[in-house]
Amino acid sequence: PATVITNLLTAMPYLGTTLTTWLWGGFAINDPTLTRFFALHFILPFGIISISSIHIMLLHEEGSSNPLGTNSDIDKIAFHPYHTYKDLTMLTLLIMTMLVMFSFSPHIMNDPHNISK
């Protein structure tokens, strides 16, 4: 699977093979490739969560743009405590739902059984 995705880079003219060789850390998938992909897959979620959190906070504070151009300051409320509690309530509800679901059906996310074997 890793070779299929990284070989897509080779379709780029001029730089494709160079980028693939650099990403792999050589001419084949080896230890440097696995280390780079592990580091990327470990760090990337933290970056996504950070950027998403900042985006949601700014969106709650500033509000989204108004295409009509009318004054919408009347509708604005403070982010904290109203939206903070609302977001935390929904997060708690989601976690509780998943805990109940996995407690009563722990194998719900497993691979299905292969009937042909």
N, C-alpha and C positions, 0 to 999 in steps of 0.2 A: 504493500500500500504506500509506503513512503517513497518508493522509486516512481510510482505512477504520478504522485503529486509533484515531486521535485522535477521529474522529467518534463512537466508542463513548461518549466522555465526554458528548456532547450528550444521551444518553439519561437522564442523571441529572437529576432535577427541580431546578429553581431555579438550581443552580450549573453545570450542564453546559455551556451556551454560554459562560459567563464563563471556565470552566477551559480550554475549547478555544481561545478567543481568546488567553488568557494563554500557553498552551503553544505556540501557533503564533507568537506575537509579533505578531499582527495578525489581519486577517480572512481571510487566505489563507496557504498555506505559502510562505515566503520565506526570505531569508538568515538571519534570526534563528532560524528553526525548524531549519534545517540545522545551524547552529552549536550550538544546544542539544542536538539529537539526537546530533551527533558527540561533544560533550563527555560526554554521558550514556553513550554506548556505549563511550567510552574509559575513563571512570572506574569505571563499574559493575563490570567484571570484577575490578579490583583490590580493591574493597570485598568482593565475594563471596569471593575467594580469602583475604583477610585474616580474615573472619569464619569461614570454613570451617576455616582452619588453627587458629585459636584454639579452635574447637569441638572439633576432633579432638584437640588437645593436652590440653584439659581433660577430655575423655572418657577419654583414655588414662590421665591422672593420677588422676582421681577415680573413674573407673568409672561405669557406668550404674547407675540405681537398681535395687534388688532388690525385686521384688514380694512375695517370700516373707518378707522381714524378717529373714532369717537373716544371720549374720555371714559376709561373703565376703572378709574381709581376707586369708585364707589364699591365695586365688587371685590376688591383686594382685601385679604386678611393676612395676618402675620403667619409666617412659616411655623415658628415655634410659639406656642405649644400645639396648635390645632393640627397642622399637617404632620408634625412629628408623631403625635399620638395616633393619628389615623393610619400612618404608614406602619408604625409599630404594631398596631392592632391587627392589620392585615397580614403582616409577617408572622405574628404569633398564631393567627388562625391557619395560615398555610402550614406552618411547622406542626401544629397540633393535628391537622388533617392528615398530613403525611405520617406522623407517628401512629395515629389510629389505623391508617390504611396498612402500614407495614407491620403493625402488631398483630392484626387479624389475618393478614395474608402476606407473610414474609417473602414468599417466592414470586410475588407479582412482577418483579422487574427482571427475573431470571430468563434465560433463553428457553424457548419452548422445547418440549421433549421431541426427539426425533423418532417418529413412529416406525419408520422403515427399518430401524435397527433392532 
